[in-house]
Amino acid sequence: MKHFLDLADWTADDVYKLLRLALKLKDEWLEDGNKPVLKNKALGMVFQKPSLRTRVSFEMAMQHVGGHALYLSPQEIGLGKRESTADVARVLGGYVDIIMARTFAHQHILDMARWSPVPVINGLSDYNHPCQGMADLLTILEEFGQFDGLHMAYLGDSNNVTTSLLMGAAHFNIKMTVAAPEGYQPAQDVIDKARQLGRGKLDVAVTTDPVAAVEGAHIIYTDTWTSMGQEEEADKRRAVFPPYQVNADLLGHADKDAIVMHCLPAHRGEEITDDVADGPQSRLFPQAENRLHAQKAILVHLMAEAAVKDKKRKKDKKNKKKNK
């Protein structure tokens, strides 16, 4: 069973095919609406963490292609507490055709995929955020038409979004510089994994100097300094992250045609200023919209693969019965 759990699980060619499919589906939607290729199919959405973009983009993606989406709140499931992840995956997989889970622990995602009889999509975990990574790559591809020769600078907390950006950069040989205070930089095993994925070609650097990081960069990316589940650290983080704020002065060190990205929600006045977030170089809202189109491509692709395997399984079962 093919799942979408980590950009590192997929080849660069396969990720690029997904991006091309996303562009095709986006153009189709804007021109005359999408074909109902997932008619009568259902997506089960398991949430431990709330989200504006993840919930609405997945629901609308399924609606656009003729399917349905079912929202399951933390209170309804109690993943790993009220009921084991394995049991939830097997029960839910008997009701729906595909599952998306947005969790805290990455192990919940892995367990869901291990036990689910249907494809599983990682809607976010504390380790990574591959759906956001796909929307980011789609936005970059639309903006620049290619990935070759690009330099991305990420500023702020090295979180789950950073992990997926590193894997995306590794696939497409995007130079990446991460600027963060000591103690908030990417884990060495994440850097090592990205370098291995990039077959030694990935140009990645980690620094505490935000100005050096953005020098000549084509893409400036930032995220909230305090993610969900880290609220107790908020004051501590506000004390160390101000030098990494994306503002007009910092943007002046980047390439003159650089774009600014943020996965949202934004804490304006902290990691990014209003004039940058709403300025001409901002791509925050096209980027957010691209969650819809990137995830639509993931859903369509996974369901197409599952349909082929299901058809083969039924054929084998029929032949086995005939030969008895």
N, C-alpha and C positions, 0 to 999 in steps of 0.2 A: 504494500500500500504506500503510495507516494503522499508525503505530508509537506507542509511549508512551515518549517520550524526555525530555520537559520539560513541566511544567505550562503554560508559556507557549505551547506549540504548540497548546493546546486552548482553546476559548472557555469563558467562565465557565458558560454554559448546559450545555455538554458535560461539564464537570467535575462540575457539580451533578447531572447525570443519572447519572454514574458513582457518585456518593455515594449517590443514592437506590437504585441497583441494589445497591450494597454493603449497605445497610440491609435491603433485601428478601432478599438471599441470606443475610445473617446471621440474620434472623428465621426464614427457611425452615430453615436448618441447625439452629438451636436447637429448633425445633418438631418437625421430623420428618426432618431430613436434606435435603440438596440433591438435586434431580433430576439424573440423569447427562447433562447437556446437552453435555458434552465427551467422551462415550464414544468410545473408540478414538482420541482425540487425544493427541498427545505434545508435551511441553514440553522443550526442550533448555536446560539451565542452565549457562552458561559463567562460571566463577569465576576471577578473578585474585586477589581478596581473600576470605579466609574470612569466614563469617558464621553465627551461630546463627539469627537471625530470618529473614533472607532465604531461606536454604536451606529451613528447615523450613516456613515459611509458604507458600512457592511449591509445595513438594512436597505439602503437605496440601491446599492450595487445589485443585490438579489432582485429587487423590484424591477430594475431596468432590464434585466435579462429574463424576466418572467417567473422568477422564483419567489419564495417566501422566507422570512427570517423570524426566528423566535428568540426573544430576549429572556435570559434566565439570570436573575439577580443573585447577589451573594447570599441573601437570606433564603432563597429557594433551594439552593444546593448545599451550601456549606462544604465546599470542595475539600476533601481530606479530613474533615471534622465530622460532620453529620453522616457522611458517606465517603467511602474510599474513592480515590480518583479512578482506580481500575473499574469499580462498579459503575460509577457515573458514566465513564466512557462507553462501556458495553451496553448499558441501558439506553443512553442517549443515541448511540449508533444504531439501535434498533428502531428508532423513531424518525431520525432525520438522515439526510444524505451526505452532510458535511458538517464539521464542527469548527467553530472558532472559539478560542479560549484566551482570556485576558487575565493574567494571574500575577501573584507576587513571586512565588518560588518557581524557578525554571524547571525544577524537577516535576512539578505538576503538569507542565506541558509535555515533558518527555514521557511521563506515565500515561497521560491521555493518549498520546500517539501509539504507545506500545500496545494498549488494550483496545483501542477503538477499531471497529470493523469498517469505519468510513474515514476519509481523509480529514486531517486535523490541521488547522492554521493557527500559528502563534500570533495572537493579536497584541501581545506584549508580555514580557516577563521581566523580572529584575535583572536578568542577564542580557537580554537583547530585545530588539524591536524591528524585526525584518520587514513588516508591512510598511512601517514608516520609512525604512531604508529604500524600499521599492519606490515609494512616492517621491523620495528625495532624488533618486537616480532618474526617474522619469522627468522631474522638473529640470534637472541639469541637462538631460539629453534634449529636451525641448528648447532650452535656452541657448545651448552652445552647438547643438547638432552632432556632437561627438564627445568622447571622454579624453581622448589623447591630448597630452600636454597641459591638462588642467591641474590647478593647485587649490586644494581645499584647506582652509584653516578653521579648526573647531576650537571655540573658546568656552571655558567653564568646566562644570563638573563632568568627569568622564563616566557617563552612565550607560544605560542600555542602548540609547540612541547612538552613542559614540561607538559602541561595539559593532553595531550593524553598519555604520558608516565606514568603519575600518574594513569590514569584509567586502563592502561594495567597492571601496577604493582598491582593494587587492584584486578583485575581479577585473577591473577596467584600467588598472595602472594609473590611477589618479594620485598625484602626490598629495600627502596629507600631513599636516602639522597640527598637533594638539597642544594647546596652551592652557595649563591649569596649575594651581598651587600644588606644592608637594602634599601628598596624602590624598589628592583628588585626581591623580593621573591614571591612565589606563593600566590595568594589571598586566604584568609581564607576559602571562600566559595568553592574554588576548592579543597583545602585539605579536607574539611568536606565532599564534594561529593565523593571523592576517598575513604575516610574512611568508608562512608556509603555503597559504592559499595563493599568494601572488608569485609563488615559485621563485622567490628571491628577487623579484623585480620591483616590489613595492617600495617606494620611497616614503618612509614614515619617520617623523621626528616628534619628540615630546620635549616641551620646554616650559619654563615658568615665565617667559617673556612674551606678553601678548603682542607687542609691537613687532618683534622679530617674526612671530608666527604669521602675521597677516601681510608681511612685506611682499607685494606683488601678487597676492593670492587672487584667484578668480571667483572663489566662493567663500563667504564668511558665514559660518554656521554657529549658532549658540542655542542653549536650552536653559530652562529654569535652574537656578542654583540649588533648589530644594525640591526633590521629587516626592510623590506620595509615599508615605511610610517613613519619611525623614523629617517630619515636622518638628520633632524635638531638637533637631540640629540647626534649625532655621537661623537663630541669632548667631551661632558660631560661624555659619556659612556666610552670612551677610558681612561679617567682619573681614573675611579673607578674599572674597570674590570681586569687590568693586574694581580693581585694576583690569579685570577681564570683561568689563561692560562693553558691549558693542555700541559705540556712539560715533558721531561725525568725525571726531579727531582720530579715532582708531581706524575708521573706514578710509581716511585720507592716505593711509599707508598701503592700502590694497591696490590692485589693478584699477585703473580708472573706470573700467566697465564691469567691475565686480558686482555680484549679486549677493544679497543677504538672505539667509534662510533661518528658520526657527520652526521646530516641530509643534509648538503651541501646546498648552496655554502659555502665554507670555506674561511675566511679571514686569510690566512696563515701569521703567525707572530703576530696575535692578539690572538684569542681564542685558537689556536692550532699551534704548531711548525711543520716545514717541517719534521723533523726527526721522530716525532710521527705519523703524518698523513701518511707518506710513510713507516713507520717502520713495523716490523714483527707482532706487536700487533694491527695494524690498521685493521679495517673491514669497512672502509669508502666506498669502491667501491663495495664489495659484498652486502653491505647494500643498496647502491643506485640501484644496479641491482634488488634487491628484491622488489623495488617499482613495477616493472613490474609484477612479479609473484603474489604478494599479491593483487594487484588491479585486476589482471586477475581473481583471485578467487572471489573477491567481485562482479565483473561484471557477471560472470557465475552463481553465487548463486542467485543474485537478479533477473536476467533474468529468471532463472528456476522457482523461486517463482512466478514471474509475469505471466509466461506462464500458470502455474497451475490455478491461479486466473482468468486469461482471458478465459481459457477453461471452467471453471465453470460458468463464467458470460455469455458466449455465449450459453451454455447448458441451463441455467435458462431462458435466453431470448427466446430460441427456444421452450422450454416447455410452456412458458407463451403464446407465439403466437399460439401454437397448441391447448391450452385449451380455447382460445377465442371462 
